[in-house]
């Protein structure tokens, strides 16, 4: 009887651990999406004009364009 109960408890514990792992995976996906949305929001507000300096990288060398 104890072996049967122990086996059933082990099965339930494994299922619970799998649910916790799945919840953690989903939470990490949500956090990553939130961070990406926040980061993209900061980038989209930047505007470049003719009078502002811009930097471009070409094959390992850096050339400075602008005023």
C-alpha positions as CSV (number, residue, x, y, z in Angstrom):
1,X,0.0,0.0,0.0
2,X,2.8,2.5,0.8
3,X,4.4,1.9,-2.5
4,X,1.2,2.6,-4.4
5,X,0.6,5.8,-2.4
6,X,4.2,6.8,-2.9
7,X,4.0,6.2,-6.6
8,X,0.7,8.2,-6.8
9,X,2.2,11.1,-4.8
10,X,5.3,11.1,-7.0
11,X,3.1,11.3,-10.1
12,X,1.2,14.2,-8.7
13,X,4.4,16.0,-7.6
14,X,5.8,15.6,-11.1
15,X,2.6,17.0,-12.7
16,X,2.7,19.9,-10.3
17,X,6.4,20.6,-11.1
18,X,5.6,20.5,-14.8
19,X,2.7,23.0,-14.4
20,X,5.1,25.3,-12.5
21,X,7.7,25.0,-15.2
22,X,5.1,25.8,-17.9
23,X,3.9,28.9,-15.9
24,X,7.5,30.1,-15.6
25,X,7.9,29.7,-19.3
26,X,4.8,31.7,-20.1
27,X,5.8,34.4,-17.6
28,X,9.2,34.7,-19.2
29,X,7.5,35.1,-22.6
30,X,5.2,37.8,-21.3
31,X,8.1,39.6,-19.6
32,X,10.2,39.5,-22.8
33,X,7.2,40.9,-24.9
34,X,6.8,43.7,-22.3
35,X,10.5,44.6,-22.4
36,X,10.5,44.5,-26.2
37,X,7.4,46.8,-26.4
38,X,9.1,49.2,-23.9
39,X,12.4,49.2,-25.8
40,X,10.7,49.7,-29.2
41,X,8.7,52.6,-27.8
42,X,11.9,54.4,-26.8
43,X,13.5,53.8,-30.2
44,X,10.4,54.9,-32.3
45,X,10.5,58.4,-30.8
46,X,14.0,59.1,-32.2
47,X,14.0,61.3,-35.3
48,X,17.1,62.0,-37.5
49,X,17.4,65.2,-39.5
50,X,19.9,66.7,-41.8
51,X,21.4,68.9,-39.1
52,X,22.0,66.1,-36.6
53,X,25.0,63.9,-36.5
54,X,24.7,60.3,-37.6
55,X,27.1,57.4,-37.3
56,X,27.3,54.6,-39.8
57,X,29.4,51.4,-39.5
58,X,30.7,49.8,-42.7
59,X,32.8,46.6,-42.6
60,X,34.5,47.3,-39.3
61,X,35.4,50.9,-40.0
62,X,33.4,53.8,-38.7
63,X,32.6,56.8,-40.7
64,X,31.1,60.0,-39.2
65,X,28.5,61.8,-41.3
66,X,26.8,65.1,-40.6
67,X,27.9,68.4,-39.2
